[in-house]
């Protein structure tokens, strides 16, 4: 997945700052070098839920449906983690204790699902944001049996995930607004090293800050233009540690 980065050291005499593309890396904060070897400290100012969902949108726009499907799946899983953390914060559980609890279930998705459902039952009468049985069956075919989903199957799965994400974040904002903000800031900014430049991937997609009004089809159509732009720009390469 390509993101957009600015190199201030490459600015011309009129102050125009060139935009380069870079491959996203794990962790949110990373260093890259522009084509003339200036080091750029890059902070991806999005939560992993948002990054994974956008990765799915970009992959779909580029015709990689299996990759899009698995990224949609991963974004839903990370949304369950986000919800668990927000709800525990809302119950005044200390951050270190939340991290310890999460480490106990981080490697097992069924335990994460159980924790999410239990917290949801305690904190809300709303229906948990769970995948439909048919979506689970398709997910298992793709993940465990090497099945290649069609464009239509991937789009339907992505729309289902998008509906779940949008509904869950709306519920969390309505009940735990301050803790939503706290958890986003913790996850996004805890690894940042100043000075840095913020980055984006072009047009917006799903947002944990709410206001998710675009349809998935609209996001994909916009991503088709954004992917082409990012591919035609010079690439900033990872900097040596």
Backbone as CSV, one residue per row, in Angstrom:
resi,resn,N_x,N_y,N_z,CA_x,CA_y,CA_z,C_x,C_y,C_z
1,UNK,0.850,-1.192,0.000,0.000,0.000,0.000,0.886,1.242,0.000
2,UNK,0.599,2.144,-0.910,1.373,3.374,-1.020,0.694,4.517,-0.271
3,UNK,1.520,5.339,0.374,1.047,6.536,1.052,1.775,7.742,0.469
4,UNK,1.294,8.936,0.798,1.899,10.164,0.294,2.783,10.787,1.373
5,UNK,3.988,11.212,1.001,4.891,11.869,1.939,5.445,13.139,1.299
6,UNK,5.724,14.124,2.132,6.285,15.391,1.691,7.743,15.486,2.126
7,UNK,8.575,16.037,1.271,9.972,16.290,1.645,10.202,17.799,1.640
8,UNK,10.262,18.375,2.828,10.445,19.830,2.930,11.813,20.267,2.416
9,UNK,12.819,19.381,2.534,14.163,19.737,2.070,14.243,19.830,0.555
10,UNK,13.252,19.256,-0.137,13.225,19.327,-1.607,12.405,20.517,-2.112
11,UNK,11.926,21.365,-1.187,11.106,22.510,-1.589,11.895,23.436,-2.507
12,UNK,11.206,23.998,-3.508,11.878,24.919,-4.419,11.887,26.329,-3.839
13,UNK,12.429,27.278,-4.601,12.583,28.653,-4.117,11.250,29.316,-3.801
14,UNK,10.189,28.855,-4.421,8.865,29.423,-4.183,8.111,28.713,-3.058
15,UNK,8.770,27.754,-2.431,8.155,27.066,-1.305,7.272,25.893,-1.669
16,UNK,7.285,25.473,-2.930,6.499,24.304,-3.329,7.177,23.029,-2.849
17,UNK,6.454,22.218,-2.108,7.010,20.999,-1.526,6.577,19.798,-2.352
18,UNK,7.523,19.020,-2.881,7.143,17.866,-3.708,6.510,16.743,-2.876
19,UNK,5.643,16.001,-3.531,4.986,14.861,-2.906,5.563,13.591,-3.511
20,UNK,5.993,12.671,-2.648,6.486,11.383,-3.087,5.550,10.291,-2.577
21,UNK,5.763,9.088,-3.056,5.031,7.929,-2.559,5.977,7.043,-1.763
22,UNK,5.422,6.324,-0.802,6.213,5.390,-0.003,5.332,4.203,0.373
23,UNK,5.973,3.048,0.512,5.247,1.866,0.950,5.048,1.944,2.464
24,UNK,3.822,1.723,2.881,3.533,1.803,4.308,4.256,0.683,5.052
25,UNK,4.677,0.979,6.268,5.381,0.008,7.098,4.611,-0.201,8.403
26,UNK,4.937,-1.267,9.077,4.282,-1.582,10.346,4.700,-0.578,11.410
27,UNK,3.768,-0.205,12.270,4.113,0.574,13.446,3.682,2.023,13.434
28,UNK,3.264,2.554,12.284,2.780,3.924,12.256,3.854,4.967,12.019
29,UNK,5.003,4.831,12.705,6.105,5.778,12.512,7.253,5.064,11.824
30,UNK,7.800,5.664,10.776,8.962,5.091,10.129,9.737,6.158,9.374
31,UNK,10.931,5.797,8.983,11.811,6.714,8.268,11.952,6.257,6.817
32,UNK,11.899,7.209,5.916,12.135,6.907,4.508,13.100,7.941,3.949
33,UNK,13.624,7.656,2.760,14.502,8.609,2.081,13.895,8.963,0.724
34,UNK,13.868,10.254,0.449,13.346,10.709,-0.832,14.348,10.326,-1.929
35,UNK,14.011,10.528,-3.206,14.919,10.131,-4.287,16.291,10.801,-4.269
36,UNK,16.428,11.942,-3.550,17.754,12.568,-3.449,18.357,12.374,-2.057
37,UNK,17.860,11.344,-1.350,18.462,10.861,-0.103,18.208,11.724,1.123
38,UNK,17.243,12.628,1.097,16.855,13.309,2.332,16.053,12.345,3.200
39,UNK,16.389,12.278,4.489,15.613,11.417,5.383,14.319,12.125,5.791
40,UNK,13.219,11.404,5.711,11.908,11.935,6.093,11.356,11.064,7.207
41,UNK,11.035,11.702,8.327,10.374,10.988,9.424,8.874,11.057,9.182
42,UNK,8.276,9.922,9.010,6.879,9.857,8.592,6.014,9.315,9.721
43,UNK,4.952,10.030,10.044,3.963,9.562,11.008,2.644,9.323,10.276
44,UNK,2.222,8.077,10.234,0.931,7.743,9.634,-0.146,8.090,10.662
45,UNK,-0.923,9.106,10.371,-1.854,9.653,11.369,-3.217,8.975,11.324
46,UNK,-3.184,7.656,11.190,-4.408,6.865,11.155,-4.242,5.637,12.034
47,UNK,-5.355,5.195,12.617,-5.365,3.995,13.446,-5.242,2.756,12.556
48,UNK,-4.678,1.641,13.065,-4.587,0.425,12.251,-5.908,-0.026,11.638
49,UNK,-7.032,0.175,12.320,-8.329,-0.162,11.726,-8.520,0.594,10.417
50,UNK,-8.213,1.879,10.429,-8.375,2.719,9.244,-7.369,2.350,8.157
51,UNK,-6.133,2.068,8.570,-5.089,1.711,7.610,-5.458,0.417,6.888
52,UNK,-5.895,-0.579,7.630,-6.249,-1.863,7.025,-7.451,-1.733,6.097
53,UNK,-8.435,-0.935,6.502,-9.598,-0.756,5.645,-9.199,-0.060,4.351
54,UNK,-8.355,0.974,4.444,-7.908,1.658,3.226,-7.063,0.741,2.364
55,UNK,-6.256,-0.106,2.992,-5.479,-1.080,2.230,-6.400,-1.994,1.435
56,UNK,-7.514,-2.386,2.043,-8.493,-3.216,1.350,-9.106,-2.467,0.168
57,UNK,-9.446,-1.211,0.393,-10.036,-0.391,-0.679,-9.058,-0.248,-1.843
58,UNK,-7.792,0.048,-1.531,-6.786,0.200,-2.582,-6.581,-1.109,-3.345
59,UNK,-6.531,-2.221,-2.619,-6.328,-3.517,-3.266,-7.494,-3.847,-4.189
60,UNK,-8.706,-3.563,-3.728,-9.869,-3.819,-4.579,-9.815,-2.949,-5.828
61,UNK,-9.500,-1.674,-5.644,-9.418,-0.754,-6.783,-8.379,-1.203,-7.799
62,UNK,-7.357,-1.922,-7.318,-6.272,-2.386,-8.185,-6.528,-3.786,-8.733
63,UNK,-7.660,-4.386,-8.362,-8.013,-5.696,-8.888,-7.507,-6.881,-8.093
64,UNK,-6.975,-6.648,-6.894,-6.474,-7.734,-6.046,-7.550,-8.089,-5.013
65,UNK,-8.475,-8.929,-5.411,-9.665,-9.156,-4.594,-9.376,-10.015,-3.361
66,UNK,-8.529,-11.001,-3.498,-8.208,-11.812,-2.319,-7.485,-10.985,-1.266
67,UNK,-6.549,-10.154,-1.705,-5.824,-9.294,-0.780,-6.779,-8.284,-0.140
68,UNK,-7.720,-7.771,-0.929,-8.712,-6.850,-0.383,-9.570,-7.557,0.664
69,UNK,-9.977,-8.771,0.365,-10.826,-9.528,1.283,-10.137,-9.715,2.629
70,UNK,-8.885,-10.155,2.620,-8.184,-10.412,3.884,-7.919,-9.120,4.650
71,UNK,-7.714,-8.000,3.937,-7.534,-6.722,4.631,-8.848,-6.247,5.252
72,UNK,-9.976,-6.449,4.559,-11.274,-6.143,5.169,-11.448,-6.962,6.441
73,UNK,-11.137,-8.239,6.361,-11.247,-9.132,7.520,-10.386,-8.620,8.675
74,UNK,-9.138,-8.247,8.382,-8.229,-7.777,9.425,-8.718,-6.476,10.048
75,UNK,-9.300,-5.598,9.244,-9.804,-4.332,9.794,-10.942,-4.594,10.782
76,UNK,-11.772,-5.573,10.496,-12.848,-5.921,11.430,-12.276,-6.477,12.732
77,UNK,-11.274,-7.328,12.630,-10.651,-7.891,13.838,-10.021,-6.801,14.692
78,UNK,-9.363,-5.853,14.053,-8.740,-4.767,14.813,-9.792,-3.823,15.391
79,UNK,-10.957,-3.757,14.754,-12.042,-2.962,15.322,-12.546,-3.587,16.610
80,UNK,-12.576,-4.913,16.671,-12.982,-5.567,17.913,-11.975,-5.257,19.020
81,UNK,-10.687,-5.267,18.689,-9.673,-4.894,19.682,-9.880,-3.455,20.143
82,UNK,-10.090,-2.561,19.183,-10.320,-1.153,19.516,-11.511,-1.015,20.451
83,UNK,-12.598,-1.706,20.160,-13.797,-1.629,20.985,-13.539,-2.169,22.387
84,UNK,-12.828,-3.270,22.476,-12.500,-3.839,23.792,-11.711,-2.834,24.616
85,UNK,-10.701,-2.239,24.006,-9.859,-1.287,24.732,-10.657,-0.059,25.173
86,UNK,-11.507,0.458,24.294,-12.310,1.630,24.646,-13.259,1.299,25.798
87,UNK,-13.920,0.154,25.730,-14.877,-0.202,26.772,-14.190,-0.461,28.116
88,UNK,-12.996,-1.026,28.093,-12.250,-1.210,29.338,-11.807,0.133,29.915
89,UNK,-11.380,1.042,29.060,-11.067,2.395,29.532,-12.291,3.031,30.175
90,UNK,-13.444,2.795,29.557,-14.684,3.343,30.094,-15.068,2.759,31.444
91,UNK,-14.496,1.615,31.781,-14.728,0.980,33.089,-13.580,1.281,34.054
92,UNK,-12.766,2.286,33.690,-11.662,2.776,34.541,-10.565,1.739,34.768
93,UNK,-10.358,0.876,33.795,-9.239,-0.066,33.859,-7.981,0.648,33.388
94,UNK,-6.886,0.513,34.125,-5.649,1.204,33.777,-5.071,0.663,32.470
95,UNK,-4.367,1.534,31.750,-3.840,1.181,30.440,-2.916,-0.031,30.497
96,UNK,-2.029,-0.097,31.494,-1.112,-1.231,31.585,-1.876,-2.528,31.788
97,UNK,-2.926,-2.480,32.589,-3.740,-3.672,32.808,-4.442,-4.087,31.509
98,UNK,-4.916,-3.111,30.738,-5.542,-3.413,29.448,-4.540,-4.088,28.514
99,UNK,-3.318,-3.553,28.478,-2.280,-4.160,27.637,-1.995,-5.593,28.074
100,UNK,-1.924,-5.825,29.383,-1.658,-7.175,29.896,-2.775,-8.141,29.509
101,UNK,-4.007,-7.681,29.655,-5.148,-8.525,29.301,-5.136,-8.824,27.806
102,UNK,-4.881,-7.799,27.004,-4.884,-8.008,25.564,-3.798,-8.989,25.138
103,UNK,-2.635,-8.913,25.759,-1.548,-9.827,25.414,-1.930,-11.283,25.644
104,UNK,-2.851,-11.519,26.561,-3.293,-12.891,26.842,-4.178,-13.446,25.726
105,UNK,-4.821,-12.569,24.956,-5.747,-13.034,23.917,-5.314,-12.625,22.513
106,UNK,-4.204,-11.901,22.401,-3.817,-11.301,21.122,-3.605,-12.327,20.013
107,UNK,-3.164,-13.525,20.367,-2.856,-14.529,19.350,-4.027,-15.439,19.017
108,UNK,-5.173,-15.238,19.666,-6.302,-16.142,19.469,-7.579,-15.334,19.205
109,UNK,-8.009,-15.343,17.963,-9.143,-14.518,17.569,-10.439,-14.918,18.261
110,UNK,-10.606,-16.205,18.574,-11.834,-16.627,19.247,-11.919,-16.059,20.663
111,UNK,-10.790,-15.964,21.331,-10.780,-15.351,22.668,-11.096,-13.855,22.564
112,UNK,-10.556,-13.198,21.545,-10.860,-11.781,21.343,-12.349,-11.585,21.106
113,UNK,-12.926,-12.462,20.300,-14.352,-12.375,20.009,-15.179,-12.558,21.276
114,UNK,-14.782,-13.527,22.104,-15.490,-13.754,23.357,-15.403,-12.561,24.294
115,UNK,-14.219,-11.952,24.371,-14.046,-10.783,25.230,-14.912,-9.632,24.745
116,UNK,-14.959,-9.445,23.441,-15.765,-8.369,22.870,-17.251,-8.576,23.167
117,UNK,-17.749,-9.785,22.936,-19.172,-10.071,23.150,-19.540,-9.882,24.620
118,UNK,-18.662,-10.334,25.535,-18.940,-10.202,26.965,-19.018,-8.732,27.378
119,UNK,-18.065,-7.926,26.916,-18.079,-6.498,27.252,-19.280,-5.808,26.633
120,UNK,-19.599,-6.174,25.418,-20.741,-5.575,24.740,-22.031,-5.867,25.510
121,UNK,-22.159,-7.093,26.006,-23.360,-7.463,26.749,-23.476,-6.669,28.046
122,UNK,-22.343,-6.347,28.658,-22.347,-5.586,29.908,-22.667,-4.111,29.679
123,UNK,-22.201,-3.565,28.553,-22.257,-2.125,28.349,-23.355,-1.635,27.419
124,UNK,-24.028,-2.540,26.722,-25.003,-2.086,25.731,-26.035,-3.163,25.449
125,UNK,-27.224,-2.727,25.088,-28.269,-3.641,24.635,-28.230,-3.835,23.123
126,UNK,-27.307,-3.139,22.441,-27.214,-3.246,20.989,-26.676,-4.619,20.574
127,UNK,-26.988,-5.007,19.365,-26.488,-6.268,18.823,-24.992,-6.130,18.553
128,UNK,-24.160,-7.092,18.980,-22.711,-7.009,18.728,-22.405,-6.926,17.229
129,UNK,-21.309,-6.259,16.916,-20.910,-6.063,15.517,-20.176,-7.296,15.003
130,UNK,-20.926,-8.386,14.809,-20.340,-9.652,14.395,-20.669,-9.957,12.942
131,UNK,-19.779,-10.684,12.297,-20.009,-11.099,10.931,-21.190,-12.060,10.843
132,UNK,-21.953,-11.947,9.765,-23.031,-12.895,9.515,-22.449,-14.280,9.236
133,UNK,-23.262,-15.309,9.473,-22.783,-16.678,9.293,-22.257,-16.907,7.883
134,UNK,-22.960,-16.404,6.872,-22.504,-16.606,5.500,-21.170,-15.909,5.250
135,UNK,-20.962,-14.750,5.879,-19.690,-14.048,5.738,-18.562,-14.816,6.424
136,UNK,-18.872,-15.418,7.567,-17.871,-16.225,8.275,-17.477,-17.436,7.436
137,UNK,-18.458,-18.079,6.824,-18.174,-19.249,5.991,-17.291,-18.875,4.807
138,UNK,-17.583,-17.738,4.169,-16.751,-17.286,3.058,-15.365,-16.907,3.541
139,UNK,-15.290,-16.234,4.668,-13.982,-15.864,5.244,-13.131,-17.103,5.473
140,UNK,-13.719,-18.154,6.009,-12.975,-19.385,6.276,-12.483,-20.030,4.982
141,UNK,-13.282,-19.974,3.927,-12.853,-20.508,2.637,-11.645,-19.741,2.114
142,UNK,-11.701,-18.431,2.230,-10.618,-17.594,1.718,-9.342,-17.775,2.534
143,UNK,-9.488,-17.733,3.857,-8.315,-17.740,4.731,-7.717,-19.138,4.878
144,UNK,-8.556,-20.134,5.018,-8.063,-21.477,5.364,-7.986,-22.455,4.195
145,UNK,-8.712,-22.163,3.102,-8.738,-23.109,1.986,-8.171,-22.523,0.700
146,UNK,-7.652,-21.306,0.769,-7.023,-20.719,-0.402,-7.979,-20.296,-1.489
147,UNK,-9.228,-20.060,-1.136,-10.246,-19.682,-2.118,-10.010,-18.252,-2.603
148,UNK,-10.174,-18.043,-3.906,-10.056,-16.708,-4.488,-11.455,-16.135,-4.689
149,UNK,-11.860,-15.160,-3.878,-13.199,-14.596,-4.010,-13.322,-13.749,-5.272
150,UNK,-14.511,-13.701,-5.811,-14.776,-12.849,-6.967,-14.865,-11.394,-6.529
151,UNK,-14.909,-10.499,-7.508,-15.082,-9.081,-7.194,-16.389,-8.855,-6.458
152,UNK,-17.459,-9.527,-6.906,-18.764,-9.349,-6.270,-18.760,-9.861,-4.834
153,UNK,-18.130,-11.015,-4.611,-18.061,-11.567,-3.245,-17.245,-10.648,-2.334
154,UNK,-16.145,-10.139,-2.850,-15.293,-9.260,-2.046,-16.004,-7.959,-1.729
155,UNK,-16.681,-7.399,-2.704,-17.407,-6.154,-2.477,-18.515,-6.356,-1.452
156,UNK,-19.246,-7.446,-1.559,-20.317,-7.718,-0.601,-19.749,-7.893,0.805
157,UNK,-18.642,-8.606,0.923,-18.003,-8.788,2.226,-17.518,-7.451,2.757
158,UNK,-16.883,-6.652,1.893,-16.388,-5.346,2.322,-17.505,-4.430,2.777
159,UNK,-18.623,-4.453,2.084,-19.758,-3.617,2.482,-20.310,-4.061,3.833
160,UNK,-20.325,-5.365,4.062,-20.783,-5.892,5.353,-19.849,-5.430,6.472
161,UNK,-18.549,-5.539,6.249,-17.572,-5.100,7.243,-17.710,-3.598,7.490
162,UNK,-17.843,-2.831,6.419,-17.982,-1.378,6.551,-19.207,-1.025,7.389
163,UNK,-20.306,-1.700,7.156,-21.517,-1.466,7.950,-21.275,-1.768,9.427
164,UNK,-20.554,-2.854,9.709,-20.252,-3.210,11.102,-19.334,-2.177,11.746
165,UNK,-18.301,-1.750,11.024,-17.359,-0.769,11.572,-18.053,0.552,11.859
166,UNK,-18.831,1.022,10.887,-19.509,2.308,11.057,-20.503,2.253,12.213
167,UNK,-21.227,1.158,12.337,-22.180,1.020,13.431,-21.506,0.950,14.779
168,UNK,-20.386,0.221,14.842,-19.684,0.067,16.122,-19.057,1.380,16.576
169,UNK,-18.441,2.123,15.645,-17.818,3.375,16.080,-18.879,4.389,16.473
170,UNK,-20.027,4.368,15.820,-21.110,5.273,16.212,-21.579,4.945,17.628
171,UNK,-21.676,3.660,17.949,-22.087,3.244,19.303,-21.039,3.654,20.335
172,UNK,-19.767,3.460,20.008,-18.707,3.800,20.953,-18.650,5.308,21.196
173,UNK,-18.800,6.091,20.133,-18.783,7.543,20.292,-19.957,7.999,21.147
174,UNK,-21.113,7.371,20.954,-22.295,7.757,21.728,-22.140,7.449,23.206
175,UNK,-21.385,6.405,23.538,-21.283,5.961,24.931,-19.935,6.215,25.593
176,UNK,-18.878,6.317,24.790,-17.526,6.436,25.354,-16.688,7.442,24.561
177,UNK,-17.252,8.590,24.242,-16.604,9.504,23.301,-15.183,9.876,23.717
178,UNK,-14.968,10.232,24.980,-13.634,10.635,25.416,-12.647,9.477,25.322
179,UNK,-13.114,8.268,25.622,-12.229,7.104,25.586,-11.906,6.680,24.160
180,UNK,-12.821,6.942,23.223,-12.519,6.726,21.803,-11.344,7.606,21.402
181,UNK,-11.412,8.876,21.765,-10.330,9.806,21.449,-9.026,9.382,22.113
182,UNK,-9.109,8.979,23.379,-7.904,8.569,24.114,-7.238,7.364,23.455
183,UNK,-8.039,6.397,23.038,-7.480,5.179,22.456,-6.900,5.441,21.068
184,UNK,-7.546,6.279,20.286,-6.977,6.631,18.979,-5.623,7.307,19.164
185,UNK,-5.572,8.269,20.071,-4.321,8.990,20.300,-3.227,8.068,20.816
186,UNK,-3.575,7.145,21.696,-2.572,6.199,22.210,-2.011,5.343,21.086
187,UNK,-2.890,4.777,20.280,-2.454,3.860,19.231,-1.687,4.562,18.119
188,UNK,-2.066,5.786,17.803,-1.468,6.482,16.668,-0.174,7.187,17.049
189,UNK,-0.162,7.844,18.201,0.946,8.741,18.509,1.964,8.181,19.489
190,UNK,1.739,7.010,20.046,2.648,6.511,21.086,4.043,6.205,20.553
191,UNK,4.187,5.934,19.258,5.494,5.589,18.701,6.122,6.726,17.901
192,UNK,5.476,7.851,17.861,5.981,8.966,17.044,7.272,9.530,17.617
193,UNK,8.157,9.951,16.722,9.409,10.600,17.113,9.501,11.922,16.356
194,UNK,9.480,13.015,17.103,9.564,14.324,16.459,10.994,14.633,16.051
195,UNK,11.205,15.467,15.021,10.157,16.038,14.153,9.706,15.024,13.117
196,UNK,8.477,15.141,12.643,7.969,14.232,11.637,7.031,14.984,10.698
197,UNK,6.736,14.360,9.573,5.713,14.885,8.674,4.550,13.908,8.698
198,UNK,3.349,14.455,8.653,2.173,13.605,8.574,2.021,13.097,7.151
199,UNK,1.313,12.016,7.019,1.116,11.454,5.698,-0.339,11.104,5.486
200,UNK,-0.674,10.851,4.242,-2.030,10.414,3.916,-1.947,9.454,2.748
201,UNK,-3.090,8.884,2.379,-3.123,8.007,1.208,-3.998,8.596,0.127
202,UNK,-4.289,9.881,0.225,-5.138,10.517,-0.769,-6.477,10.863,-0.157
203,UNK,-7.545,10.385,-0.732,-8.880,10.694,-0.234,-9.209,9.862,0.995
204,UNK,-10.141,10.357,1.795,-10.510,9.690,3.025,-11.284,8.411,2.791
205,UNK,-11.317,7.578,3.823,-12.037,6.313,3.763,-12.790,6.179,5.079
206,UNK,-12.855,4.973,5.622,-13.494,4.801,6.915,-12.720,5.564,7.990
207,UNK,-13.448,6.205,8.915,-12.806,6.989,9.967,-13.348,6.605,11.339
208,UNK,-12.430,6.442,12.287,-12.828,6.179,13.670,-13.377,7.424,14.346
209,UNK,-13.285,8.568,13.691,-13.846,9.789,14.247,-15.316,9.953,13.845
210,UNK,-15.868,8.962,13.149,-17.273,9.001,12.758,-17.479,9.705,11.434
211,UNK,-18.716,10.101,11.161,-19.076,10.818,9.938,-18.750,10.009,8.692
212,UNK,-19.075,8.712,8.718,-18.793,7.827,7.591,-19.999,7.800,6.643
213,UNK,-19.977,8.714,5.675,-21.119,8.884,4.789,-20.888,8.349,3.378
214,UNK,-19.643,8.221,2.955,-19.361,7.697,1.617,-19.693,6.211,1.562
215,UNK,-20.122,5.743,0.414,-20.330,4.316,0.232,-18.992,3.662,-0.109
216,UNK,-18.924,2.348,0.051,-17.698,1.645,-0.291,-17.412,1.767,-1.785
217,UNK,-18.428,1.705,-2.606,-18.230,1.858,-4.056,-17.629,3.223,-4.369
218,UNK,-18.085,4.269,-3.701,-17.520,5.604,-3.914,-16.058,5.649,-3.494
219,UNK,-15.730,5.010,-2.377,-14.331,4.966,-1.930,-13.448,4.265,-2.964
220,UNK,-13.948,3.155,-3.495,-13.168,2.392,-4.468,-12.954,3.189,-5.745
221,UNK,-13.984,3.863,-6.207,-13.846,4.683,-7.417,-12.806,5.774,-7.218
222,UNK,-12.816,6.431,-6.054,-11.818,7.458,-5.781,-10.427,6.845,-5.666
223,UNK,-10.353,5.671,-5.050,-9.056,5.019,-4.875,-8.416,4.668,-6.206
224,UNK,-9.219,4.382,-7.221,-8.652,4.057,-8.534,-7.825,5.228,-9.071
225,UNK,-8.294,6.448,-8.856,-7.538,7.626,-9.280,-6.327,7.837,-8.373
226,UNK,-6.519,7.654,-7.068,-5.427,7.886,-6.123,-4.286,6.895,-6.324
227,UNK,-4.621,5.637,-6.585,-3.587,4.615,-6.785,-2.735,4.955,-7.994
228,UNK,-3.359,5.401,-9.071,-2.616,5.780,-10.272,-1.668,6.938,-9.974
229,UNK,-2.154,7.960,-9.249,-1.306,9.107,-8.902,-0.103,8.662,-8.074
230,UNK,-0.344,7.814,-7.079,0.742,7.399,-6.199,1.766,6.543,-6.934
231,UNK,1.313,5.769,-7.910,2.245,4.933,-8.674,3.126,5.746,-9.604
232,UNK,2.633,6.878,-10.089,3.397,7.679,-11.043,4.381,8.629,-10.372
233,UNK,4.296,8.774,-9.051,5.227,9.636,-8.337,6.526,8.893,-8.040
234,UNK,7.638,9.623,-7.838,8.862,8.976,-7.375,8.633,8.302,-6.020
235,UNK,9.329,7.195,-5.791,9.152,6.415,-4.576,10.224,6.778,-3.549
236,UNK,9.795,7.041,-2.325,10.727,7.219,-1.204,10.995,5.856,-0.595
237,UNK,12.241,5.493,-0.463,12.610,4.150,0.000,12.824,4.126,1.506
238,UNK,12.698,2.954,2.142,12.943,2.865,3.598,14.371,3.279,3.930
239,UNK,14.538,4.007,5.009,15.864,4.436,5.463,16.461,3.359,6.347
240,UNK,17.777,3.207,6.280,18.469,2.232,7.113,18.367,2.656,8.576
241,UNK,18.190,1.676,9.466,18.120,1.967,10.905,19.492,2.347,11.430
